[in-house]
């Protein structure tokens, strides 16, 4: 049988921002207990007093704040160059036996064009091509026999150079995603390599997103 404490923990884990605010002691326990009263009552299928919820909140032990890790702070401070590329398009194609062949033709086409942005990711059922919008006509022609699922234009990419051994540091990506989410910035696509991390956003929020990422280092 579920307890009030178990219900409170389940609700907090599902809302990481709320959980973090609780761990930093910047939230009003009484107000939060009032907010959680209805959800907890529904989960237990009986009325629950806010006093009992407040007690569960005070006893709750949130996970350690990764943002305070000295190692993580050093890695964030040593983030490398931040590069912005605009006028990008994102094509999503259904996977097929011929898709890789079409992809190889694109690589040959842009090989000598150093100013063209290009990224390719392949999932289980679909693949994405992120490319400079100047190449849209070529992509449409070269992939005309493939199944285009989605085409999104007016995008910008923000790329961040990551320090070596970043994959061994817990919470690095979380800190980036958290800051962007706090500012209400939606990510259209995320691409990463071992030492480079790229987020794709709509053109209208690229300046704000760049500012958020730049402030991470400080």
N, C-alpha and C positions, 0 to 999 in steps of 0.2 A: 504494500500500500504506500502511495506517495505521501511524503511529508511536506509541510509548508516550506521547510528549508530546501528540499529537493526541487520544488516548483520555482522558488525564488532563484536558485542557481541556474535552472534551465532557462528562465527568462533573461537573466543577466548575460549568460554565455551567448545567447542569440542576438544580443545588442552590445557588441564590443565597445562602442563609444561610451555607453552608459556604465559598463563594467570598469572601464578605465577611469572615468570620473569618480566612481566610487572608491577605487584604489588610491586615488590622489586626495581623498577627503574634501572634494569640492562640490559635494552634492548634499542636499537636505534630505535626511533619512525619513522624516515625517512626510514630506511631500512625495517622495518616491514610494513610500509604503501606500499612500492613498492611490497613487497611479497604478500600483500593482495589485490592488485589492480585487478588482474585477477579474483580471486574468487568472490570478491564483484561485479565486473562488470557482471559476469555471473549470479549472484543471482538477480541483478536488471535488467539484460538484456539491459544494456546500458553502455557506457564508463563512468568511474568514475575517477576523478582526485585524485592523491595521496595526495594532500593538504587537500582535504575533508576527506580522510580516516585518515590522521594524526590528524586532529581536533577531529574526533570521538574517536581516541585512547586516546588523552589527556583528553577527557571528560569522558572516560569510568571509572567506579568505580568498580574495582574487589572486590570480597568478601574478608572479613577479613582473613588474613593469620593465619590459625589454628596453624601453627607450632610455633607461638609466644605466644600462650596461656600459662600462668604460670602453670595452672593446668595440661595441657598436658605435659609440660616439666617435671613436678614432676613425673608424671606417667611413662614417658619414662625412666627417671633416675632411677626409682625403679623397672624396669623390672628385673625379677628373672633369674634363671639359664637358660643357652642356651645349649641344648643337641643335638648332631648330631648322627644319626643312618644311616649307609650305607648298601649296599647290599640289597636293597628293590625292590619289584616288585608291580606293580599296575594292578589289574585285573578289567575289567569293564564287568559286566554281564547284560543281559537284564532281567528286573524284571519278576518274575513268581510266581506262587502259592507255589512252592517248594523251592524257593531260601532261605527263612528264615530257613527252616529245614536244608539245607546244611550249612548255616552259623552257626547254633547252634552246629553242629557236629565239626566244626572248633574250636569253643570256648572250647569244651570239650577236643579236641585234644591238644591244646596249653595251657590249664589251668595250668599244672605243669611246663611249660617251660618259666621261667621268662625272658630268653634272647631273646624271639621272639617278634618282633615288629608287632603289628596288629591294624588296624583301619578299620572300616566298615561304609560306608555312603550309605543311600538309597534315591534316587531321585524319581521322578514321573515315569520315564520310565526305568531307569537303576540304578544299584548299583555298588559301588566301594569297592574293598578289597585291602588294602595296607598291605603287609606282608613281612617278611624276606624272601629273595630269597631261603633260605634253605628249605622252605616249598612249593616251587612251584609244585613239583611232587604230593604232597598231595592235594593241591588245584585243580590241573587239574583232578586228579582221583575223588575227592569228588564232583566236580562240572561238571563231564563229561556229565551229562544229561541237563545241563543248556546251554544257548546260550552265548558264550564268544564273546564280541564285540571287545575288545582291550586288549592286554597284553603289558605293557611297563616295561622293566627291566632296570637295572643299574641306580637306583634312590637312592637319599639320602633324609632323613627328618631332618629338623632343627626345634626343638621345643623350644618355649619360654614360661617361666612361667610368667603369667600376675598378677599384683597386684589386690587386691580385689576392687570391684566397678569399674573395667575398662570399663564395659559396659555403664557407665554413662558419660564417657569422649569422647567427639566428636573428631574425627580425628586420633585416635590411629592407626587403621589399615591402614588408608590412608598414614600416615608417613612411615610405614614399606613398603607398596607397592611402594610408591614414590621413596624411596631410592634404592630399588631393581631395579626398572624400569630405574632410572637414570644410573645405572651401566650396563644396557642391560641384566639383568638376567631374563629369562623367568621362570615362575612358572608352574610346571606341574599339581600340585594339592594343594589345601588348605584345611586343616581340623582344626576345633577349638572346644574347649569346653568352659565352663564359664571362667576358669582361665588358659587356656593353648591354645597356638596358634602354629600350625605346617604348614610349607610350604614344599612341595616336589619338589625337583629340580633334574636335571640330574647330575650324578656323576662328570662330568667334570667342573661344576661351583659351586660345594658345598663349596669349600674353599673360593671362592670369596664372595658367598652369606653369609657365616658365618661371614666373616670379616665385611661386610656391616652392618649386624644386630648387631654385637658386638659394632661397632662404634656408633650405635644409642644411647647407654647409655651415651656416652661421648660428 
